[in-house]
Amino acid sequence: MTPQPDPEVGAAVKAADRAHVFHSWSAQELIDPLAVAGAEGSYFWDYDGKRYLDFTSGLVYTNIGYQHPKVVAAIQEQAARMTTFAPAFAVEARSEAARLIAERTPGDLDKIFFTNGGADAIEHAVRMARLHTGRPKVLSAYRSYHGGTQQAVNITGDPRRWASDGAAAGVVHFWAPFLYRSRFYAETEEQECARALEHLETTIAFEGPATVAAIVLETIPGTAGIMVPPPGYLAGVREICDKYGIVFVLDEVMAGFGRTGEWFAADLFDVTPDLITFAKGVNSGYVPLGGVAISGAIAETFAKRPYPGGLTYSGHPLACAAAVATIQVMAEEGVVENAARLGADVVGPALRELAERHPSVGEVRGVGMFWALELVRNRETREPLVPYNAAGAANAPMAAFGSAAKAAGLWPFMNMNRTHVVPPCNVGEAELKEGLAALDTALAVADEYTE
């Protein structure tokens, strides 16, 4: 679709937004939201007709891009037949979505509890774990994000937690492996893995194993920096959980449904957790949907004992119809395979080549359509490009980088000292190269702040 400029409508949209919309994670008077006129595939555009290649996939959820005609048609067809129905009934779209998801989860995670998104999926996964074990505590990693609801944000391990953390949520944080900024003075992946597992088990010992209900980890942390765990780490966590009777929860809200070149990132590590949380890519975000995939053992806990939880819109027919169509499109069009191939053959090599030429790039890491560049002032000392949780003038280098990317027609996903490369999983090779060229231009601006 060719964008048609209409600045007058754009101005009206912007004025209504500024007058009435309260935006998340923002100081309301300090933001300037772009008025978006439309989107299709890997692109969106504003009312001035400027088009952007979306390297954010919305918020890492448009895994099949915007406006896929088969998913749009499925939503329209479902709306004509049955727009909504209460969750206590068996509904075709809901049943089929659950079946298709269960077919793709690892191990025996064959029961699906539907939620409205990823945060409430975490809420319910933790509730299930506590009821299953009869224990109160939850362990989660620093450098993590699990959602904005009260329990989920306390499980989160980045600064977005701080304002809501009253130290009463029963959450204990620990350090997960990240060799580039190791907390364990490791020099190799093997050392980082072994020391991180030792640290985790020591944390459990001092907290009291009989008090710990669950360990919650992003299979591959998303907004925290796409830190692919070293070989053996997740398997080691699985062993620790088995040893102490702890429920192992993998958060695949970002990493699931093709993002890593597998249906679930757990498949990369040959690990089966007790619970998987999902959302985002399950239906490319076309209608809000999330859920928890539940193992046989935990499902059995609630076979004759009511599960004390639910949502008015659990398994909403429109959302589930979108999920059915999205999963079918991904299978028919080889979207998961496309993410794996282009990640290995195009994105990875291109980002490593950019790193060689740009002193602002400290590290490249990722898999599939899930990549991050760690930006630094000094490669030798690994000093971050901006301080931790920087804002205002202290964040100027990242702001300049972001402005340069947008000027080049690329909408970047930035968080602290990182820029993420997370385009739709069905992105074309030509589109990828276009985005990488724009990224090259923006990195030249970041280079100006290096030492």
Secondary structure, 3 states (H helix, E strand, C coil): CCCCCCHHHHHHHHHHHHHHCCCCCCCHHHCCCCCEEEEEECEEEECCCCEEEECCHHHHCCCCCECCHHHHHHHHHHHHHCCCCCCCCCCHHHHHHHHHHHHHCCCCCCEEEEECCHHHHHHHHHHHHHHHHCCCEEEEECCCCCCCCHHHHHHCCCHHHHHHCCCCCCEEEECCCCHHHCCCCCCCHHHHHHHHHHHHHHHHHHHCHHHEEEEEEECCCCCCCCCCCCCCHHHHHHHHHHHHCCEEEEECCCCCCCCCCCCCHHHHCCCCCCEEEECHHHCCCCCCCEEEEECHHHHHHCCCCCCCCCCCCCCCHHHHHHHHHHHHHHHHCCHHHHHHHHHHHHHHHHHHHHHHHCCCEEEEEEECCEEEEEEEEECCCCEECCCCCCCHHHHHHHHHHHHHHHHCCEECEEECCEEEECCCCCCCHHHHHHHHHHHHHHHHHHHCCCC
